[in-house]
Amino acid sequence: MTTDSTDFASALSHLNSFDALTNEHAQAFLTTWPLDAWFRELSGPHVPASLVDTATQAFARIFATEYGASLLPSIPPYASAALQSPSALLRRLAVQQLGRLLVAPAPQSQEACLDLLLSALQDADVGVASVSEAALRQLGRPEAASQQRLPLLLSRQHPCGSQLAQLAGSADPVLRMRALTLMLALAAQSPAAGQVVQGSGLLQPLLQELQDPDDLLSCMAALQLLHDAAQQCDAAMAASLAHVVMHYLAALLVHPEPVLQGGALKAAASLLGASLQAGAAPMAVDGAVLANGAAGAAAADPLVAALKAVLDVGGVEEVAQEVEEAALDAVAILGLHAPGAEALLSHPAGVAGDVAHKALGRPPSPAQRIAALHALAAVSGAERSGRSGKLLCEEAEDALREAVFEGSAAAWVGATPVQVLQQQLEQPFLEQRVAVYRCLVALAARDWLAGAVCGHTHLLAFLLNPQSESSKQGCEWRHACVCALAATIADVAAGGIGAGGAHQAALMDAASSVQAAVRVGPYGSSSTGVAEPLVATMPA
């Protein structure tokens, strides 16, 4: 058997050159280069990263064959030796193979595999630890959860579960966060996994982090974990998580430390939004059964009260800028989905009015106006597709219209929404105009706003003129507004919401010119004559 590294690299490249790898190819290669030779060749002090990448590709292809899969149970001894290597690339490669073994159909070596992966989770190299987390996260998938593999990792009675519990309560904040991140990531994989994680009791250290605001960094990290988990996991799991942690977030929502209060506002908005999306109300009052937006409004009480205290335009207390920015972000997060938007708009605190006042009225700074415009756009449905997706229940729609008109009236005496929007689109700053366009795209789903735009000669001419904007981004957003107007016109003409109403005449009068502007595209010409939809995404 040859052991020349050049020969090994050539053999790997040759193996990877096959379009389809057969059992015969895999067996022939492993006969010449058995697993111990692989690790020996890759464990030298000067192994190039390109060789490890090539070996990673070859490993994946070999173990995808029936013959290679039969050799997976023999991996742990070699992986164990590789994890002692000073080469982070080799350690990462070993963890990847352990990840394959972990979800193999017949996991004869699962306990040894789990033990090694938990060791790798503590690796000093972030890349190795991340690959280990990704490997362990597979146990949360529905197919793995149904095979009862996850309890081995989470049960305190099992050595692996005990080791994970120790990591979750470690004095080392890096290890503690890695363990908690893993558990929340597991819970996000499937409802079954979420139940196992919640029942394990291993999230207790996370709750302790939330109760210890004096440990600023750990508490901030815990809040970020909750925010990320709510955005990534199944809606039902987010609702369960909200039920567990909202009580602990309540004190942080009004904490005097700006960074903690801001983090709590965004985490609570993410959890509550996901909970409402799942049809749950984790903070419902006295178990009362309420309808539509009212139920969400009751569930949102603690969060909305905190948002009101920060965003209240009539408030007398000075609020830190970062807290106000976080509050507007929280409004946008809550407004991403219809149930959250309805809860916010239906709440008697009137936070939507404060947001509209800052977006359309006279805010103290341009940055605040832009953030408020994006928040108002999110609540109005910028992230929700189609006209029907943007429209809300009647109570919420009435509140939105009132907020928009009152916010506009705060700009100057007698100002209307279209006048304010036109004035803002005349500003030279693209960032502000994009925020205005995004708000227009969402609000144009309402016949009252679309009709007002179509009846406003100057604003409509600005939107229909391809020369109004010179930048690519500005042209595309202007055209997105035109497309939104066209969609509302078409729906009203077909008998949708607003048909026969006070704004139908203005919409129908503008129909032909709006449709012509759609056909010519964002830049004034279109070879297809068909407008491409633009997703109104919120900036990070």
Sequence and secondary structure as in RCSB ss.txt:
>XXXX:A:sequence
MTTDSTDFASALSHLNSFDALTNEHAQAFLTTWPLDAWFRELSGPHVPASLVDTATQAFARIFATEYGASLLPSI
PPYASAALQSPSALLRRLAVQQLGRLLVAPAPQSQEACLDLLLSALQDADVGVASVSEAALRQLGRPEAASQQRL
PLLLSRQHPCGSQLAQLAGSADPVLRMRALTLMLALAAQSPAAGQVVQGSGLLQPLLQELQDPDDLLSCMAALQL
LHDAAQQCDAAMAASLAHVVMHYLAALLVHPEPVLQGGALKAAASLLGASLQAGAAPMAVDGAVLANGAAGAAAA
DPLVAALKAVLDVGGVEEVAQEVEEAALDAVAILGLHAPGAEALLSHPAGVAGDVAHKALGRPPSPAQRIAALHA
LAAVSGAERSGRSGKLLCEEAEDALREAVFEGSAAAWVGATPVQVLQQQLEQPFLEQRVAVYRCLVALAARDWLA
GAVCGHTHLLAFLLNPQSESSKQGCEWRHACVCALAATIADVAAGGIGAGGAHQAALMDAASSVQAAVRVGPYGS
SSTGVAEPLVATMPA
>XXXX:A:secstr
    HHHHHHHHHHHHT SS  HHHHHHHHHHS HHHHHHHH STT  HHHHHHHHHHHHHHHTSHHHHHTGGGH
HHHHHHHTTSS HHHHHHHHHHHHHHHTSSS TTHHHHHHHHHHHHT SSHHHHHHHHHHHHGGGSHHHHTTT H
HHHH TTSHHHHHHHHHHT SSHHHHHHHHHHHHHHHTT HHHHHHHHHH TTHHHHHHHT TTSHHHHHHHHHH
HHHHHHHS HHHHHHHHHHHHHHHHHHTT SSHHHHHHHHHHHHHHHHHHHHTT  TT STT    HHHHHHHHT
HHHHHHHHHHH TT  S   HHHHHHHHHHHHHHTTSHHHHHHHHHSTT HHHHHHHHHHS  SSHHHHHHHHHH
HHHHHTTTS HHHHH   HHHHHHHHHHHHHHHHTTSTT  HHHHHHHHHTSS HHHHHHHHHHHHHHTTSHHHH
HHHHT HHHHHHHH GGG  SHHHHHHHHHHHHHHHHHHHHHHTT TTTTSTTHHHHHHHHHHHHHHHHH TTS 
 SS            
